[in-house]
Amino acid sequence: MIRNIQTQASGNPFFAEELARSGPLATLPTTITSTLDHRIGRLSTPCQQMLGNAAVLGNTFDLPVILAVEGANEDEDRLFDLLEEAIQARVLTEENEGLRNQTRVTYSFWHPLLASHLYQRNSATRRTRIHQRAALVIQRMYKGREEEVAATIAYHLIESGADASEILHYATLAGNRAYTVSVFTEAMHHYRVALEHCEQTSNAIRILQSTSSNHAYRAHRAYLLERLAECSMILGKWDEARHYFEQLLDARGKLLTASFPDANFHHVGPRFIDSALNTESPEAHVAHIYEAQVQALIWGEISRTWRYQGNSAETRRCCERGEEELREHGITTGYAWAKLRYQDGGLFLLDGRFDEALDATQESLAQFERMAQTLSNSSDASHPYLLHVHSSDIPGDGGYMTRIQRTLLGDPADIGRVHRQLGLIMNSQGELSLALTHLQDALALFEQYDQVREIAHVQCDIGYIHLTRGEYDASQHALQRSLKLAERIGDEPLSSVIYSNMAKLATIASKPHEAEIWYKRAISIASTVQDREYENRWNVDLADVLQKQGKLTEAQTCLFKAMRIGWSLRNRSWIGNALVGIAAYRLTQARAEQLHQGRRNRFLSHAEQDVQRALALEELDAQARIRGQFVHAQISLLYGKTNKAHHELLAVLEEAQHHELAAIETAARRLLDEIRS
């Protein structure tokens, strides 16, 4: 409600106060409408009528549009007089902008509530007529480049009650436009509108029994479902994404059956089989094999939704289901297989099975690079799926492919994604130089193909590597670029990762309170999007920051939360991470008990048990392992075992240097200096 008031008031304190006092109402409170009426009451009647028509165009409108809309009622000179009258009364503002060798003139209402009030004063019939006229005018003005204003056209068509198929067309264009510039929340809105009108259109066609037209709308519906699923994934809405992908499985299976009714496809839930595979036409065979790969990749995307929620069992089940789909159709190479092996590698990485993660991801890279070489040696026209994709799957002119479609046609960005994953694996194994090399390779590919979201993600990864290596200026630069892009595209899950890295920088700069704020922002988003991996990690990191501020009770709560997440999902890597954090916490408790030897030794005993349990886990990543070894060395020192502690710290120092862990290296050196002094 507060955000809604802020949006409506648009910085006007009087409006904000009146809106807050009146509470949620369908119409504006009379105190506001009276103020607005008084403001426009000084204008001539023709000027007020013109403004009422302009309000239908929105808070801001272009000169050519209002000229065209008002053209039937006013001559041009008279209209300019009315606009000038409104400007002089400070009801409108005028802005001139140079654009494409000409000047674009736009007008804006003094306040958004004024436009809203004027709009409501128009009769429903008048509003509908102006919306119809506005849609036609804008379509005519932007002929050949309608996608630039597709959202505005779709809005006017909806408000004028236009045909569902026309709304479908422009809403899809608007969604694609927003998706292309990485404004994913807006894209989702337009795709939802398009899906609603697609189903209305499809139902109408079904009643008319037009088979060919209905097939086109089924294909369009499948396209929209996939786009909605993609946007949901980007925005961290895992359950919603899974829902759309599951609908897509069913929709595509039915679409294939309807496309080739004589091929004997048997549709079973989201699966399909062809009982006459050896006798089908070449066209049906290509469609069949193509669809098997699409279905497999959809299963792979569903597995990603489970992965981000930390459900390893469902992630593995869906990955295996995708691979099974390919094997059933004799497919063991190619883009789809490479993509699933890449996703296998991500799952192994999540479980802390680093060698298997590396093997699967390297296999994926080899497959992608081999296919890319094959494709570069042939013409586009020879691609087996190009005609099928453009003729069957993409509404409009075929210029906006989905992620799965791009993969099956050979998306160079997929190679960048594999390099990024190799970078993450190398980081988990403590090979930071190799990690940085892979991440920079990924960044080069993403920048070459203008993959804004991927650039944002890999810049965050690069920032983290620089941070770990103690290269703080380079880290700050990469993270700031990543955050700017993440905020622009509305990628909250990525923003949370960046916040956590900002927290680490604040910790290194001895600003624990600032670090606490960053970590809590990161954890809040991770909790909202149900990203259990990061919830686990950042609660452990936050506990360390809280201990530095003497907030031991709050730190304990964070550590227990991290442990609960690890145990609930049976993830040994996460359990180990929490155990190392708990051991460090027990160490802090022991240090606070200098006057009570019994309690001090009890805390040290618990700390030693916890860290030994963590170090016994093979799934523990390199950084957590070295951090655990450092904790163990400190335990030995507090027990008075100076020689043992000295030996352990030397080993930690060597490992930290090898793995380029600057913060641990600095801390180990400091402790060694204390022992030697």
N, C-alpha and C positions, 0 to 999 in steps of 0.2 A: 504493500500500500504506500509506503514512504517513497519508494522508487517511482511509483506511478504519479504521486503528487509532484515530485521533483521534475518529472518529465513534462507534465501538464503545465506547471507553473513557469517552467523555462526561465528560472532566475528572477522572477517577479515575486518579492516577498509578500505583497498584499494578496496575490492570487494563491500563493502557497498557504497562507494563513486561512483564507476562506475555504479552500479545498479541504484542508485538514479539519476545520471546524464542522463542515457539512458532512464529512464522511463519504463513503462510496454512494454516488447517486448516478442515475442514468443520464441526467441532464446537469448542466452547470447550475450552481446556486444563484439565486436572484441578485445577490450582491455583486457578483461578477458580471452577469448579463446586463445589469443596469449600467455598470461602468462602461461596458463595451458599446451598448446602445447610445450612451451619451457621447462616446467618442465619434461614432459614425453618424450621429444625428445631425451634426453640423454640415454634412455633405449634401449635395443636391440629390434629388431622387434618382436621376439617371446614373449618377456615380454609385449610389448605393446598389442599384440593380446590377450594374456592371461588376461590382465587387462580389455580390452574391453569386453571379455566374462564375467569376474567377475562383471563388472558394471551392467550387466543385473540382477545380484542377489541382487543388492542394495548397499548402502553405506557400510554396514557391512555384512560379509558372513562367514560361518563356513568352516573349513578346509575340512571335509568329503564331503560337497556339491561341492566345487570347484574341489576336487579330482575326484568326480563322473562325473561332467559336463565336465571336461577336459580329462577324462580318455581315450576317443576315439582318442584324438589328441596327448597326451603326456604320457610318462611313469612317474611313481610317482617320481623318483629321479630327473628327468628333471624338473618336475613341482615345486618341492621344491627349485631347483636352481633359477627358475624364480621368485618365491615368495621372496626368499632371496634377489635377485637383486632389487626388488621393495622396500623391507624394507630398504636396504642399501641406496637407493636413496631417502628415506623418502617420498615415494609415498604411501606406505602402513604402517600401524602399526599393531603389533601382540599382542594379549592378551591371556593369559592362565588362565583358571578358573576351579577350582575343582568342579566337578558335578557328583553325583551318583557314587562315587568311581572311577571316571576316569577324565581325563583332557579334557576340551573343549577348542579348539583352534579357535579363531576368528580373522578375519582381517578386518581392517577399512581403507577406503581411507583417505588420508591426509586431504581432504576437500570435503564436499558433492557436491560442484560444479564440482569437478573433476570427480566424478562418473557420474554425470548428463551429462557432456560433452562427456565422453567416450561412454556412452550409446547412445547418439545421433549420434556419429560417425559410429556406426554399421548400416548396412542396415536393412530395415524392415524385410526382409526374415531371416536374421541372428538372429535378436532379437527374432522373433517368434520361431525359432528352439531352441534357448537356453532356452526360457521360457518353452517350452514344456518339454525339457530335465530336467530342474530344478524342475518342478512340479512332474515329475515321480520319480526323485531321492529322493526328500523330502518325497513323499508319501511312498516310499519303506523304507526309513530310520526310519520313525516314525509310521510304521504300528502298529495299536493297540492303539496308543495315538496321532492320527492325530489332535485332537483338540488343542494340544499344539502349532502347527504351521499352523493351519487352515487358518489364515489370509494371511500368506505367500503363501500357496498353492493356495488360491483363487485368489490372485494377479497374480501369474504366469499363472493360467488357463485363466483369463480374457485377459491378454496380449497376450496369444497364440491363442485366439479365440476358446477356448474349447467348448464342448457341454454345453448348458445352464443348464441342469439338474445336471451336475457335479459341475458347479460353484455354483448353488443353494445349494447343499449339504455342500460345504466347507464354503460358506459365512454364512450360518446359524450356522455352528459349530463355526465360528469365532465370530459371534454376541453373541452366548451363552457364549463363553469363556470370552469375554469382559464384558458381563452383570454379570457373576458370580463373577468377581473380581471388580465389581462396576466401570468400566470405561465406563460410559453410552454414552458419545459422540461417542466413537469408536464403541460401540455396535450398535448405531443408523446407523452409516455409513454401517456397514456390513449387517444389516437387510434390509436397503434400496437396497443394491446391490442384496441381496437374493430375495427380493420382485420383483425387475425388472426381474430377470431371472426365477422366479417362474411363472410370467405371460407369459413370452416367452415360457416356457416349456408347460404350460397349453394350450396355443393357438395351439402349434404344436400337442399336443395330441388330442385336439378337432378336428383338421383337420383329424387325423387318426381315429377318432370316437372310442377311447378306453375309455369306461365309467369308469371302475375300476381305471385306472391310473389317469384319470381326477379328480375323487373324491379325490384321495390322494393329488393331488396338490391343490385342493380347500381347503382341511383341512390345508395344509401347509401354504397357503396364509392367512387363518384366523389366524393361529398361529403367523405369521410374523406381521400382522396388530396389533395384541394385544401387541406383544413385542415392536413395534414402539410406540404405544400409551403409554405404561408404561414408556419407556425411555423419551418420550416427557414430561410426567408429572413430572418426576424426575428433568428434566432440566428446568422446569418452562415454557415450550412452550405450554400454555393452548389451544390456538386455534388449533395448530397442533395436539395435543393429541385428542381433540374433533373430529377433522376431521377423524383421524384413528379409533376412537371408533365408529363413525357413519358408516364408511365403514364396520367395524367389525359386527355391528348389521345386516346389510344387508347380508354380506357374510355367517354368521352363520345360518341365517334363510334359505337361499338357500341350504346350506350344509345339513341341517336336511331334507329338502324336498327331496333332491336327494338321501339321505341315505335310506329313507323308502318311496319309491314311492307308495306303496300300503296302506299306513297308512292314506291317505286322509288329509294330512297336506295342508292347504291353506295359502300360503305365501302372506301377504299383507304388502308391504313396509318392514320395519324392524320387523314386527310382524308376528306371525304364529298361527294358530289354527288347531285343529284336529277334524274333524266332526264325527269321528268314534272312539273316545277315549276309549269307553268301549269295542270295538271289536279288538283293536290293539294287536299285539303280545307282550309278556313280554319284549322282547328286545327293541321294538319300544316304549313301555310305559316308560321304564327306560330312554331311550334317550330323550323322549319327556319332562319328568319331569326335567331331568338334564339340557336340553337346556333352559327350562323356567327360571331356576335359573341363568344360564349363562347370558341370556338376561337381567334379572333383575339386575344382578351385573354390567353389562355394562352400564345400565342406571344410576346406582349408581356412576360409574366412570365418566360419562359425567356430572353428577351433581357436582362432585368435581372440574371439570374444570371451571364451572360457579362460584362455591363458591370462588375459589381463585381469580377470577376476580371481586368479590364483587357483583355479580348479584343474589340477593336472590330469586327473582321471578323465574328465570330459574332453579336455584338450587332446589327450592321446587318442581317445575313441574317435573323435572327429577327424583327426589326421589320418588314422588308419582307415577310416571309412572312405576318405578321398583317395588314398592309394589303392584301396580295393576296387574303387570305381575304375581307375585306370587299368589295373591288371586284368579286370574282367573283359576289357576291350583290347587287350594285347598291347597296351601302351606302357613302355618302360623307359622312354627317352622323351626329349622335347621340352617345350616351355612349361607345360603343366607339371610334368614330373620334376623339373628343376625347381619350380616354385614350391612344391610340396616338400622337397628335400630341404629347401631353405627354411620352411616353417618347422620341419623336424629339428633342424639345428637350433632354432629359437627355443623350442620346447626343452631340448637337452640342456641348453644354457640355463633356462629357468630352474631346472632340477639340479644344477650343479654338476652335470655330467659333461665336463668340458672337452674331453677327448672325443666323445661321440658327437658333441656339438660341432667341433672343428671338422671332423670327417664328413658329416652331412652337409655342412655349409660349403666346404671345399668341393664336394661333389656337385652341389648346386651351381657353384661358380663355373666349374668346368663345363657343365651342360649348357649354361646360358652363353658362355663364350663360344662354344662349338656351334650352337645354333645361330649366334650372331654372325659368325664367319660364313656359315652356309648361306644365310640370308643375303649377306653383302655380295656374294658371288652369283646371285640370281636376281631377276627382275621382280618388281613388286607384283606384276601381273601373274607371275607363276606361284605366288603364295597360295596354298590350298584353302585358306580360310578367309582371304581378303574379300572376295565377292560375297561369301555367306554372311560375314559380319556386316558389311555395308548394306546389303539388301534386306537383311532380316532383323537386325538387332538395334539399329540406331535410328531414332526418329529424325525427321527433317533431312538435312543435307549430309548426315554422316560425319560431321566434324567434331562430335563430342563423344568419344568412346569412354566406356567404363574402364575401371582398373583391370578387370578380368579380360575384357576385350583387348586392351592394350598388351597385356601379358601374352595372349595367344598369337598376337601379330608381331611379337618381338619388341618389347618395351625396353629401351636402353637403360631406363631408370631402375629396372629390376637388378641389373648388374651392380648399380650403385647401392641398392638396398643390401645386396649380398656382401659387398665390401664393408658396409656399415656394420653388419652383424659380425663379420670377421673381426672388425675393430673392437666390438663389445666383448667377443670371446677372448681376444688377446689381452684386453684390459682385465678381465676376470682372472686370467692366468698370470697377471703381473707383467706382461710384455708391453709396456706402454709405448715404446718407440714403434714397434710393429703395429700396435693399435692406431697410433696417430697416422702412420702411413696409409693404412686401409681407410681410415676416416677421411683423409685428404683426397684419396682416390674417389671416394664416394661423393665428396663435396664437388669435385671437378665435374663429375658426370651430372649431378643435380643442377649445377649452375649452367652447364652446357644446354640442358633441356628445360631450363626455367621451372624446376620443380620446387616451388616456394616452400611448401610444407616440409618437404624432405630436407631442404637447405636449413630450415629452422631447427629440425631435429639433429642433424649431424653437427651443426654449429654448437649446439648444447653439449653434444658428446665431446667435441674437440675442446670446448671450454673446461669440461670436467678433467680431461687428460692433462691439460696445461696446469690446472689447479693442483692435481695430484703430484705433478712434477715440480711444483713450486714456482711455476712461471705465471705469476699472478696478473701481470699486465695483459699478457696474451689471453689469459682466461677471462678476465673482465671484458675485453674487447669482443671475444667470441660469444660470451653469454649475453651481452647487451644487444648484439645483432640478433641473436636467437630470440630474446624476449620481445624485441620490437616486432619481429615477424609473427611470433606466437600470438601477441595481442592483436595484431592486424587481422589474422585469420580466425581468431576466437578459439584457439587450440588450448583449452584449459589443462588437459593432462600434461602437455608439454610445459606450460607455464609453471605447473607445480614442480617439475624436475628442475627448471631454471631457478625457482625460488630456493630449492634445497641447496643448489650450488652456490647461490648468493649467501645462504646461511653458512656454508663452509668457509667462504671468503671472510665473512664477518668473524667467524670463530678464530681464524688464523690472525686476523687483525686485532684480536683481543677485545672484541665487542660482543660479549655473550648475550646481552639483552637484545641487540639487533638480530643476532643469529636466531634467538628464540622466536622472534616475530616472524622471520622468514620461514623457519621450520613449521611453525603452526599454520601459516598460510598454505604451505605445501601439503601438509597432512590433511588439512580441511578439504582440499580439492581431491586428494587421493582417496579419502574416505567417501566423498560424494560420488566419485566415479567407480568406487569399489576396486581400486588398484591395490591389491593386498601386498604385493611385493614391496612397493614403495612405502606403504603404511608400516610394514615391518622394519624396513631399513631406517626410515626417518624417525620413527619413535625411539630407536636405539641411539641415533645421532642426537636427537633432542634431549634425551636423558643425560648425555654427556655435558651438553651446554647448561642444563638446569643444575647439574652438580657443581659446575664452576661458579654458579650463583648461590650455592647453598640451599637450593630448593630440592631437598632429598626426597620428600614425600611425593612430589609431583614427578620426579625422575623415576621413582619406583613404579608409579602408575604406568608411565610410558613403557618401561621395560616389560612389565607383566602383559601389557597389551600386545607388544611385539611377540612375546612368547606364545600368547594365546593364538595369534594369527598363524604362527609357524606350526603349532600343534594341530590346530583345526584343519589345516590343509595338508598335514603330514609332509611338509617340505623341510628336508633335513638341512638344506643350505640356510634357510631362514631361521630354523631352530638354532643352528650353530651361531649365526650372527647375533641372535638375542642372548645366547649363553655368554658370548664374549662381552656383551654390554653389561650383563648382570654381574659377571666376574669383576669388571671394572668398578661397578657400583659397590660391590662388597669391599673392594679395595679402599674406596673412599670412606666407607663406614669404619673400616679398620683404622685408617689414619686418624679418624676423629675420636678414637678410644685410647689415647695415649696413657690415660690414668687407670684404665680397667683392662689389665692384661688378659683376663679370661675372655671377656667379650671380644677383645681385639683378635685373639687367636681363633675364636670361633668364626668370626667374619673372614679371616684369612683362609681358614680351612674350607669354608663354603666357596670362597672365590677360587681356590685351587681346584676343587672338585668341578666347578662349573667350566673353568677354562680347559681342563683336561678332557671333559666330555666334548667340548666344542672342537678341540684339536684332533680328536679321534674320528671326526666326521670327514670322509673323503670329499664330500660335496662342498666343503667350505672354500670360498674363493680366496685368492692369494692375499688380498688386502686384509680381509678378516682374519686369516690365519696368522699373518705377521703381527697384526694388532693383538691377537690372542697371545702370541709368544712374548710380546712386549709386556702385557699384563702379567704373565707368569714370571718374567724376570723381576718385576716390581714386587711380586709376592715373595719371591726368594729373598729379596733385599730386606723386606720388612720382617721376615723371619730371622734376619741376622746372618743369612748365608751369603756373605759378600762375594766370595770367590765364585760360587755358583751363579749368582746374579751377574757378575762381571762377564763370565763366560757366555751366559744367555744373551746379554746385551750386545756383545760382539757379534753373535750370530744374527741377532735382529738387525743390527746396523748393516751387516753384509747383505742380508736379504732385502732390506729397505733400499740400499744403494742399487742393488741389481734390478729391483722392480721399480726404481725411480719414485719411491714413496717419500716425498720431501718432508712432510709433517712428522712421520714416524722416525725418519732419519734424524731430524733435528732434536726430537724428544729423547731419542736413545743417546745421542752425543751428549746432551745436557746431563743425563743421569750418569753416564760414564765419567764425565768430568767431575761430578759430585763425589763419586766413589774414589777417584784418584786423588782428589784433594783432601 
